[in-house]
Amino acid sequence: MRISGSLNVTPQQRQALLLLVAFTLGFVFTAGSINRGAAQSMAPMRPGYAGDASCSNCHRKEALSYLHTAHRLTSQLPTLESVRGSFAAGANVLTIVAPNNASGEPSLQFRMDHEAGHFYETAITGFDTQLERQRESIDIVTGSGKRGQTYLYWQGDQLFELPVSYWAAGRRWINSPGYDDGTANFSRAIYPACMECHASYLRPLSDAPDSNRFDRASFEPGIGCETCHGPGAKHVALETEHVAHRSKLGSEVATADILNPAKFSRDRQIDLCALCHHGIEREPLAPAFSYVPGEPLSKYFRPIETAAVEHPDVHGNQVGLLERSRCFRESSNMTCSTCHDTHAPERTAASYSERCLSCHRWQACPESKHIGIGIKTRCIDCHMPIEPTKVIVSTTAGAEVHATMRNHWIKVYPTSSRP
């Protein structure tokens, strides 16, 4: 048993880490609380950006609702609210190899602690009289906790993933997905591409895509308003001047300096979501955090043909799956926003059937003959079933745990695939 703290990343490890990004993105589809003071006090460091606090001055209703969305909670600073796992005695220990194992193999345990406002993961391995420990702080929380959370820690200006994650099913600690069971690895690096979908901003200190060095002070948790609306400092300045001087600038002048995704073409609206919801089978053509909403995503990424293109995994590729759907292909205006309101928390699964029934008659469904009017709330249960992913797996003490996601390929599935 060995505690690993050295950085030695293979292409396979990098691929696994990027898959983990999709995994933690899947974690965040829920409402929740946020450390508002910590998140909003971060001064944006990019020229032209104003920060969410500036947006909320005029857009209070949207801002308050957005605080509880999946995107806003995709990364947070650690607090008793944001870290979902238990730190209570007995519930804060994950045993991978039991102490005094009969085979003579050294034990391995992880302990999660909360001390004086700080959070830690500690790996403990060895025998009773000779124990080796490594303790690192939880510095960044990724995922809101509906499915789970994964945690990151700083070592100087380098960012790494911690080996233990939280799993909502059973409310327990597990090995972080992709980690080798029976090891304590603290050396999995976090790359700029990971943070591009988990933060409003974190300035890389290198142009190399596999570098994990960042300007720590630049971290802006969660996906903020300007990720979709573009830099807003000029817009804020114009609106402030308009209010202060009661001039005749008018809203048209001010809004000309902010992007409204609702006015993008359908392809550009889809591209905006695809930045983080189109899987990882692609090669970056530009540095992380350089994407500008409204521009073709093809300027920033080149698709990579893989076996998954024909049979895509259910996880992390919602846009790719949606694009295969007959509903999408035969519509001229269907986008992700047809069903999802980005400014509001996700609704119950049954409520999404209303969108289906805006085009389809429930009486036309063959199952309505057996279920009756109750079928009106079950459209997505049959045509967008929840499925386990085959690529995001945690093996913890010999037991496998698979993440599950709703398949966005809308079609008729075999009866065996339905809940």
N, C-alpha and C positions, 0 to 999 in steps of 0.2 A: 504494500500500500504506500503510495507516494503522494504528497501534496505538491502540485505543480503550480509554479508561479512565474515561469519563464515564458517569454513570447516567442512562439515558433509556429506560425500559421501556415498550413498547407492549403492548396486550392480547395480541397474537400472540406476543410474546416471553414473556409470562407463561405462556401456554398451553404453549409449547414447554418452558419450564422445569419445569412441573408434569409434563409427559410424561417429562422427564428423571428426575424423582423415581421414576416407575414403572420406568424403565430401570435406575437404580442399585439399586432394590429387587430387580430381576431378577438383578443381579450377585451377590447375597449368598447364593444357595442352595448353600452348600458348607460344609464344615468348614474351620477354619483356626486360626491362632494369634492372640493378642491381647496388647496391652500391658496386662497385668493390673494392675500397680502404678498406672499412670496412670489407668486406667479406674475402679478401685475406690477410689482415694484422693479422688475428687471427692465432697465433702460435699453431699448433696442439699439444695437451697435451698427446696423447697416444704414448707409446713407439713404435718405428718402423714406425710411420707415418710421412710423409714429408709435406703434404699440397698441395693444388692445384697450388700455385704459383711455386713450384718446378717442377711440371709436365709441366707447360706452357713454361718453358725455352727451352725444346726440342720438345714439341708437340704443338706448337703455333697455328697451323691451327685448330686442334681439340679443343684446349682450348678456342679460341675465339668464335668458333661456339657453344660450349657447354654452354658458359655464358648465352645464350638466350634460353636455353631449359627448359622444364617443371621441370625436376629434379633439375636443378641448382637454380631455382626460388621458390622451394617449401617452403623455409623460407628465410627471409631477415631482415635486420635491418631497422627501419622506416626512410624513407626519403620522400621528396615530390614526388620522382619518384616511390618509392615502395608502398606507401599507396595510393590506388586508389580513395578512397572516397573523396568527396568535403568538404572542410573546409570553403567555402565561406559563408558569412552571409545569413541565410535563408535556404541554402542547407545543413547546418551542424546540423540540429535539426531533431530528430525523435520523433514524438509525439505518444505515445501509448494510453494515456487517456487524452483527451483535458482538459485544465484548466477550472475551474468553471463548471464542469460537472453537469448537472441538477439533477442527482441522488445523488449528495453530495459526490460521490467517489473522493478521492484525485487525482489530476492530476499526470501524470508520463511522463516525457520527458527525452531524452538523448541528450546531446550536444557534438559534436566532435570539438576539438580546436587544432590549431597549433600555438604554441607560442615559439618564440626564438629557433627554431630548434627542439622543443619537441612536441609530439602529445599526446592528452588526450581524454578519454571518461569520461563524467560526467553524473551521474543519478541525476535528480531533481524531487522530489516527495513531495506532501503535498498540502496545500492551500496557497492563496496569501500571507498571513502574517506569515505562519509557513511552511517553506520549509526545507526539509532534502536533503543533497547533499552527494554524494560520487564521488570522482574524482581519477582516476588511469591513469597512463601513458601507452601508447602503446609502448611496449618494443621489441616485436617480431611480424613480419608480416608473416602469413602463407597463401600461395596462391598467384598466380601472378596477378589475377584479371580478367581473361577471364570470369569465372563464378562468382567469388566473392573472398572475403578474410575474414579471421578471425584473431583476434588479441589477443596477450597474454601480461600479465604484471607480473613483479616481485614484490614480497613482501618479502624482505630479500632474502633468498635462496629458497623460494617457488615460483612456477610458476603456474599462474592461467589464465583462459580464460576470456576475456572481453565479456560483454553481447550483444554488438552491432557488427554486421558484415556488410560488404559491398556486395551488390548484383549487378552484372553487368547489368542484365536486368533492364532497367530503371535507371541505375546509381544511386542507392539509398542505404540508410542505412536500415537494417532490424534487427530484433531480431536474435541473433546467433541461428542456428538450434538446436532444442532440448530444448530451454529455454521456460519456462512457460510464455505465453503472459500476460502482466500486472505486471511483477515482474522485479526487478533490482538485479540480482544475480551476485555477483563478486566472488563467492566462488567455482566455478567449477575448480577442480584441473587438472593439466596437468601431465600425468604419463610418465615414461620412454618409454613405448611402443608407445606413441603418437609421441615423438620426434625422435624415431628411424627411422621413415619414413619421418620426416620433417627436419632433420639436419644431417650433417656429424658426429657430435658428440656433446653430452652434458652429462657430467659425473654425474650420479646419486650419491647422498650422502648416499643412503640406498639400500640394496638389495631387499627390499620389492617392489613388482610390483605396489602397489597402493600408493607409496610415491611420493610426488611432490617436493622433495628437491634436488637441483642440485648445482654443482659448476658453478656459473654464468660465471666465466672467461674462462671456457672450451668450451663455445658455438661456434660452427663452422656452419654458416648458409648454407642452401641448401644441396643437395646431391652432394658430391664431387667425384673426380676421384677414390679415394681409397675405396669408398663404394663398387664399383664393381671390382676394380683391386687389392684390398688388400693393406696392408701396403707397402709403396714404398720407405722408407728411404734408405734401402740397395741398391735398384735398382738405386736410384739417386746418391748414393755414388760411385757405380761402374761406372756409365756413366760419372760422373764428373771426376773420375780418368782417364778414357779412353780418354776423351777429353783433359785433362790437360797434360797428359804425352805421348799422341800419342802412347800408348802401343798397344799390340796385344790381349787385353782382348776380343775384338770382341763383337758383339751384342748378341750372343747366351749366353755368360756368364751373361751379365747384365739382359737380359730378363728372365733368369731363376729365378730371384728374384722379378718378378712382375707377376700377374695373368692376363691372357688374356681370358675373358669369351667366346670369339669366338672358343676357343679350348676346352671348356668344353663339356661333353656329352650333348645331348639334355635335359635330365632330369635335369642336374645341371644348364643349362642355364635357364630353366623354373623356377627352384627353386630360382634363383637369383631375377627374376622379382616378383615371388610369395611372397617374403619377405614382400612386401608392396602392392601387387596387387592380393591378394587371399582372400580378405574378413577378417572378424574378428572372424569367428566361429572356434576358435582354442585356445588351452591352452599353454602358454609359458613354455618351459622346461629349458630355460637358460635365463640369464639376458639380458636386452636390450643392443644393440651395441656389442654383442658377436658373431654374425653370421659371418662366414668366407666364402666368395664366393668360389664356387666349392664344398662345402660340402652339404650333403643331408639336406634339410630343416627339415626333420623329426627328426633330432637331436635337433632341437630348438623349435619345436611346435608339439602339438598333436591335430589333428582335433577334433572338437566337433560336434556330430551329432545333427542337428536342423531341423526344418521344412523347413528352407531355402535351405537345401541340395537338396530337390526335386524341389523346385521352387525358385531358387536364385534370389535375387534382382539384378537389372541391375547395381547397383552402388558398386564400391569398390572391385569387384570380377572378374576382367577381365580375370585372368588366369583360374579360375574355369569355367567360361563360355566358354572360348576358348577350354578347354580340352573336353567339351561336343560336340564340333563341328565335323562333319564328315570330314571336311578338315583336322583337326588336327589328328583325330584318324586314318585316312588312309594314313597319311604321316609319313615318318620316320625321317624327318629333319625339319619340320615346327616348328618354335619358335616365340616368340614375335618379335625378330629381323628380321624375314622374312618381316615384314611390317614397323617396327619402327627402325629408325637410332638413337641410344641413344646419339650420339655426335652432332646431328643437331636438330633444331627446328622442330616441327610437320608441316607437309605439309597440303595442302588443302584436304578436304575430298574426292573430286573427284579423286585426283591423286592416292589414294589407290586402286582404281579399276584396275590399271595396274598390281598389284600383283595378283589379281584374274584371270586376263586374261593371266597370264603366265602358267596357268593350264587349264583354261576353254575358250571355244570359245564363243564370244558374240552372234554369230548367233544361238547358241544352246538354248539361253534363249527365252522362249515363248513370253516374252514382246517385244522382238526385232521386232516382226511382226507388232506391233503397234507404237513403238517408233523409230525403225530404228537404225542407227549407233550411235545415241545419247545415247543408252543404255550402251555404253562402259564406260561412266563416272558415272554410277549410280548403280554399283554392290552393294556397301555397303549401299546405301540408302534403298534397298529392303532386303538385306540379313543380314545387321547389323544395324537395325533401331535405331534411337535415342528414348529413352524411359524415362519417369519420374521415379525416385526412390520413393519407398513407405516408406523408413525408414529415409531419410534425409529430414526433413520438417521444415520450419520456419513459425511460426504463429505470425504475426505482426499486431497489432491493429485489430485482428479478421480475417485477410486475410491470407490464406495459400500460401506458395511458395514452390514448389518442384524442387529440382535439377534434371537435365536431363543428361543422359550419353548415349554414343553409346553402344549398346548391343554387346558383343564380342562372343555371341553364334551364329556362322555363320550357317544359315539354311534358309529354305523357310518359310516366315511368311505370315499370312493371309493378304489379300489386305488392310484390315482396319488398320493394323499396319504400313503400309508404308506411307511415307510423300506424 
